[in-house]
Structures are given as C-alpha cells and as structure tokens.
Amino acid sequence: MDLFSLSWTALRTAVAELPDDDFARPSGCTGWLVRDLVCHLIVDAQDVLITLVTPAETEPTRDAVTYWEVSQTPPTGDDPLDALTVRLAAAYEEPWLLKFHLDDVGSAAGRAAELADPALWVSTRDVVLTAGDYLGAYVLEWTLHHLDLIAHLPDAARPPAAGLARSREMLEKIAGAAFPASFSDRDALLVGTGRRAPTDAEKAELDELGGLAAKLPLVLG
C-alpha cells in the first residue's frame, strides 16, 4: 500500500514538472507521445477509483502477480483502444489541461488507496483480488509507465528505487526466473518487458539462466 502511494506520487510529480514542449516528445510506449501516455494515466486513475468501490462477494481469484495477463507479442500502437487514447489526448489541446485532470483524478485515486481496507475483496476485469493486491499490482504499472514517461527525457525524475526493486521482484515472479544480478532494476524491467532489446552480452547472460531470453519479452496487459 505504501509503495503504491510512493510510486503514484512520484509519477504524478514527474508529469507536473514536465515543460510543455515535452508533451509532444515520444514516450516509451509504441505509438504514443508523452501526452498520450499522460492521458492513459488519467484513465488508469479512473480505473483505480472504480475498482476500489466495486466490492466482490466471492473469494479472490488473483493476486498482485497473477493479476497480469502475459503475452510475448509487443504492442504495435494499432490497437483500437491505443488509437482512442491518442484521439482523447489530442482533444485536450493544451498540456496544462492534461496536468490539471491528472492531478484532479490522480489525487482522488491516491486518497482512495490510502483509505482502502487492504483485505477488502474487489472486482475488476472479471477477476477478484484483495484491495491490497490490486494496489500492489499497480506498483508495477506506475513504475513501468514512469520509465515510459522519461524514456526520451534524460533530465526528468526517475522512479523511486523501492518501486523499481519491487517491480523487478514481481516481474521475476511472472517470468518464473530471476534476471542476472548484473542487471540494474531499471534494465531488468526495460529488457524484461520488451521496452528495449538486450545487448549481446545481456542476451548471453539471459540464455545462461535456463533460457530466460526465450521467454521474453513479457508483455503485460
């Protein structure tokens, strides 16, 4: 729960501090500019609010790790929902409107998370989790999108170290194997999710770990 707040606050702060010109730069998400990613974060915040007020009557079927649907097919940016996000982002016209909406809805999602009972059963995407596990899953979401946000913005603030470490831990559980110790948490996340290709040396290390390279990328949805 604390890592959710830490990661979410850091991501929203990074967006708030961006100069207007940066909203037109590419993000780390295929086919999306920074403004498109910020629009997606607004939708994510709405999803958090909706899920935390959607109690379930049946026992949890997923946890923070198994919440994710995993494939090895990288996004192309042509998915209808991805295209819708681009159109929605363009409708904002000015970066300050995106910042305002993210601050407004994002702050509410943050407060709702702080008030939530971690043991509460909640429903989303036809699965049931505890609120604690649901918010725990979003630590990985916020951390990956923070990396996406700053992919081409070298001066922007990076994700918190604790969020990076926890996200790596979750990704390793999803992969069923640990990444090489030589990989930084950031590189493990970027390579593991296909946000960048491994170098030849990194691929060799991955192959030595029971063929981990063949399992990558882990595309989370």
C-alpha positions in Angstrom: 0.0 0.0 0.0 2.8 2.4 0.9 4.7 1.6 -2.4 1.5 2.3 -4.3 1.4 5.8 -2.8 5.1 6.3 -3.3 5.2 5.2 -6.9 2.0 7.1 -7.8 3.0 10.3 -6.2 6.4 10.2 -7.9 4.8 9.6 -11.3 2.3 12.4 -10.9 5.0 14.8 -9.7 7.2 13.9 -12.7 4.3 14.8 -15.0 3.6 18.0 -13.2 7.2 19.1 -13.6 7.4 18.5 -17.4 7.8 21.5 -19.6 5.0 21.9 -22.2 7.3 21.0 -25.1 8.0 17.6 -23.6 4.3 16.5 -24.1 5.0 16.3 -27.9 8.0 14.1 -27.5 7.9 10.3 -27.9 7.2 8.1 -24.8 8.4 4.6 -24.2 5.1 3.2 -25.3 4.9 2.3 -29.0 2.9 4.8 -31.0 2.3 7.2 -28.1 3.7 10.6 -27.4 4.1 11.7 -23.8 0.7 13.5 -23.9 -0.9 10.1 -24.9 0.7 8.4 -22.0 -0.5 11.0 -19.6 -4.0 10.6 -21.0 -3.7 6.9 -20.3 -2.6 7.6 -16.7 -5.9 9.6 -16.3 -7.8 6.5 -17.4 -5.8 4.3 -15.1 -6.6 6.6 -12.2 -10.3 6.3 -13.0 -9.9 2.6 -13.1 -8.4 2.6 -9.6 -11.3 4.7 -8.3 -13.9 2.4 -9.9 -12.3 -0.8 -8.7 -11.9 0.3 -5.1 -15.7 1.0 -4.9 -16.6 -2.3 -6.7 -16.7 -4.9 -3.9 -16.8 -8.6 -4.7 -18.8 -11.3 -2.8 -16.6 -14.2 -3.9 -13.1 -15.0 -2.8 -10.0 -13.6 -4.6 -9.0 -15.4 -7.8 -5.8 -13.5 -8.5 -3.1 -11.7 -6.5 -0.7 -8.8 -7.3 1.4 -11.1 -9.6 -1.2 -13.3 -11.3 -3.4 -10.2 -11.9 -1.4 -9.6 -15.2 -2.3 -11.2 -18.5 1.0 -12.0 -20.2 1.9 -12.5 -23.8 5.1 -12.2 -25.9 3.5 -10.0 -28.6 4.8 -6.5 -28.4 2.2 -3.7 -28.9 2.1 -2.1 -32.3 0.1 1.0 -31.4 -2.7 0.0 -33.8 -5.0 -1.5 -31.1 -8.3 0.4 -31.2 -8.0 1.3 -27.5 -4.5 2.7 -28.1 -5.8 4.7 -31.0 -8.7 6.0 -28.9 -6.2 7.2 -26.3 -4.3 9.2 -28.9 -7.6 10.9 -30.0 -8.5 11.6 -26.4 -5.1 13.1 -25.7 -5.3 15.4 -28.7 -8.7 16.7 -27.6 -7.1 18.2 -24.5 -5.1 20.6 -26.9 -3.0 22.2 -24.1 -0.6 20.3 -21.8 -1.9 22.2 -18.7 -5.3 20.6 -19.2 -3.8 17.1 -19.1 -1.8 18.1 -16.0 -4.9 19.5 -14.3 -7.0 16.4 -15.0 -4.3 14.0 -13.9 -3.8 16.0 -10.7 -7.5 16.1 -10.0 -8.4 12.5 -10.7 -5.0 11.2 -9.7 -5.1 12.8 -6.3 -8.5 11.3 -5.7 -7.2 7.8 -6.6 -4.3 8.3 -4.2 -6.6 9.3 -1.4 -8.9 6.4 -2.1 -6.0 4.0 -2.0 -4.9 5.4 1.4 -8.4 4.9 2.8 -9.0 1.4 1.4 -9.1 -1.7 3.6 -6.3 -3.9 2.2 -8.4 -7.0 3.0 -11.4 -5.8 1.0 -12.3 -8.0 -1.9 -12.7 -6.0 -5.1 -13.6 -6.9 -8.7 -12.1 -5.7 -11.9 -11.7 -7.3 -15.4 -13.8 -10.3 -14.4 -11.3 -11.2 -11.6 -11.4 -10.7 -7.8 -8.4 -9.5 -5.7 -7.9 -8.0 -2.3 -7.6 -4.2 -2.5 -4.1 -4.7 -1.2 -3.1 -7.0 -4.0 -4.8 -4.8 -6.6 -2.9 -1.7 -5.5 0.3 -3.8 -5.2 -0.1 -4.8 -8.9 -0.3 -1.1 -9.8 3.2 -0.5 -8.3 4.4 -2.3 -11.4 2.1 -0.3 -13.7 3.2 3.0 -12.2 6.9 2.1 -12.3 6.8 0.9 -15.9 4.9 3.9 -17.1 7.3 6.2 -15.2 10.0 4.6 -17.2 7.9 5.2 -20.4 7.4 8.8 -19.4 11.1 9.6 -19.2 12.3 7.3 -22.0 13.4 10.3 -24.1 13.6 12.8 -21.3 17.0 12.4 -19.6 16.5 15.3 -17.2 13.2 14.1 -15.8 13.0 12.5 -12.3 13.3 8.7 -12.2 11.0 6.3 -10.4 11.7 5.6 -6.7 14.3 2.9 -6.1 11.9 1.0 -3.8 9.3 0.9 -6.6 11.9 -0.3 -9.1 13.1 -3.1 -6.8 9.5 -4.3 -6.0 8.6 -4.2 -9.7 11.6 -6.2 -10.6 10.7 -8.7 -8.0 7.1 -9.0 -9.4 8.4 -9.4 -13.0 10.8 -12.1 -11.9 7.9 -14.0 -10.3 5.9 -13.6 -13.5 8.9 -14.9 -15.5 9.5 -17.7 -13.1 13.2 -16.8 -13.0 15.5 -14.1 -11.7 17.2 -11.7 -14.0 21.0 -11.6 -13.9 22.5 -9.9 -10.9 24.4 -7.7 -13.2 21.1 -6.1 -14.5 20.0 -3.0 -12.7 16.4 -3.0 -11.7 15.7 -0.5 -14.4 17.4 -2.6 -17.1 15.6 -5.8 -15.9 12.3 -4.0 -16.3 13.1 -2.5 -19.7 14.6 -5.7 -21.2 12.1 -8.0 -19.5 9.0 -6.2 -20.9 10.5 -5.5 -24.3 10.9 -1.8 -23.9 14.5 -2.2 -25.2 16.3 -5.1 -26.8 19.1 -6.8 -24.8 22.6 -6.3 -25.8 24.6 -9.3 -27.0 26.2 -9.6 -23.6 22.9 -9.3 -21.8 21.3 -11.9 -24.1 24.1 -14.3 -23.3 23.6 -13.9 -19.6 19.8 -14.4 -20.0 20.5 -17.6 -22.0 22.6 -19.0 -19.2 19.7 -18.7 -16.8 17.7 -21.6 -18.1 16.9 -20.0 -21.4 15.2 -16.9 -19.9 15.8 -15.0 -23.1 13.3 -17.2 -24.9 10.5 -16.2 -22.5 11.0 -12.5 -23.3 9.5 -10.1 -23.8 6.9 -10.3 -21.1 4.1 -8.1 -22.4 1.7 -7.3 -19.6 -1.9 -6.4 -20.0 
